[in-house]
C-alpha cells in the first residue's frame, strides 16, 4: 500500500488547521482564509508526505490522517457557522493544541525531529512544546 497519499493528507489536514489558527491570530477569520484551509483538505499537498510516511507506522498514520482530516473539516464548519467570539476562540485554542499534538506524534516517531521545513515552521509558529 502506498502511504504517501495518506501522509500527504495528514500533512494537509495539519496545515489546514494551522491556516485557520494563524488567520484567527490577527482579528477575524476572513472567508478567503477558510477557503484556503478547505482547499488544503480538498486538494492535499503533494510534497512532504514521503518523509512522514517513512517514520510513522502504517496503521497509526492512517488513523492520524483520518482524525486530523475530520478535525480540520469540523473546525472549518464550526468557524463558518458560529458568530459568538468566545466560542470561536475556544475552537481556535483547541485547534492550536491539536496542531501541536500531531506535530508531537510525528516527532515521537522520528527521533524527536520534524522531517520537513513546513512542519518545523508550524512547530515554531504555534509555539509547540515537547510532550514526551
N, C-alpha and C positions, 0 to 999 in steps of 0.2 A: 504494500500500500504506500502510495506517495503521500507523505505527510507535509510536504512543503505547502500545498494549498491550505491545509488546515492551520499550519503555523502562520501563514500569511493572514488568514482570517483572524487568528488570535492577536497578532501584532496590530492589525487594522482595528479590531474592536478596542484594544487598549488605547490606540491613537484616537479613536473616535470619542471615547470617554474623556480623554485628556483635552481634546479640542473644545468640548463643551465646558469643562472646568476652567481652562485657560481663558476662554472667551468671557466667562462669567466673572473672572477675577477683576475685570475692568468695571463696567457698570452693569448693564443688562445684556442678556444674550440676544444677539440680533438673529433674524431669520437666516441670514447668509451663513452664520456660524453653525446653526442647526443643519442647514443644507449640506455644508461641508462635512459635518460629522456623519450625517446619513450617507453621504457618498462614500465615505471611508468604509462603511459597513456593506453597502450595496456593491461596491467595486473594490474588493480587498487589494491592498498593496501587493506589488509583485516582487518586492525585494525585502530581505531581512528574515524571511521565514526559514530559509535553509539553515541558518545558524541556530535559530531557536529549535527547529525540528531535530537538529543533531544533538541537543543537550537534554531534551525532556523525553521521558518515556512516552511511547505511542498512546497508550490509554489515558494517561494523565494529560497529555497535550490535547487530545480530543475533548476531554471533559472540561479543561480550562478554556479552550476555544469556544465551546458551546455556551459555557456560563458567561464568559466575557461578552460574547455576541448578544446574548439575551439581555445582559445588564446594560449594554450600550443602547439597545433598542428601547428598553424601559426608561432609561434616563432621557432620551430624546422625547419619548412620548410624554413623560412626566413634566418636562420643561415646557413643551408645546401646549400642554393642557392645564397649566397652573398659573394663576395670577398672584397668589399670595407669596410675597417676597420671602417670608420666613420659611415657608415650606420649600420654596425653590432653593434657598440657601442650605437647607438640610440635605436636599438631593445632591447639591454640588459638593458639600462636605463629605458625604458618603462616597460619592464618585471619586473624589480625590483619594480617599482611603483605599478604594478598590484599585486604582491605578498603581498605587504603591504595593498593594497586596500581590498583584500579578507580576510586577517587576521583581519583587522579592522571590516569588516562586521561580522565576527564570534564574535569578542569581543563585538560589539554593541548589539548582541542578547544573550550575556551570562554574563551580569553584569560586563562588561569591563574586562573579563578574557578569556584567551585561554584555552580550555578544555583538551588539551593533551600536553605532553612534546615535541613532534615533532613540534607542531605549535609554542610553546613558543621558541624553539630553532631557528625556522625560523624567528620569530619576531626579536630576538636578532641579528642573523647573517645578516639580511637585514636592520638593523638599522631603523626599522619602528617607526613611531610616531603616537600617537593617533590622529584620525581625527573625533572629535565629533562635 
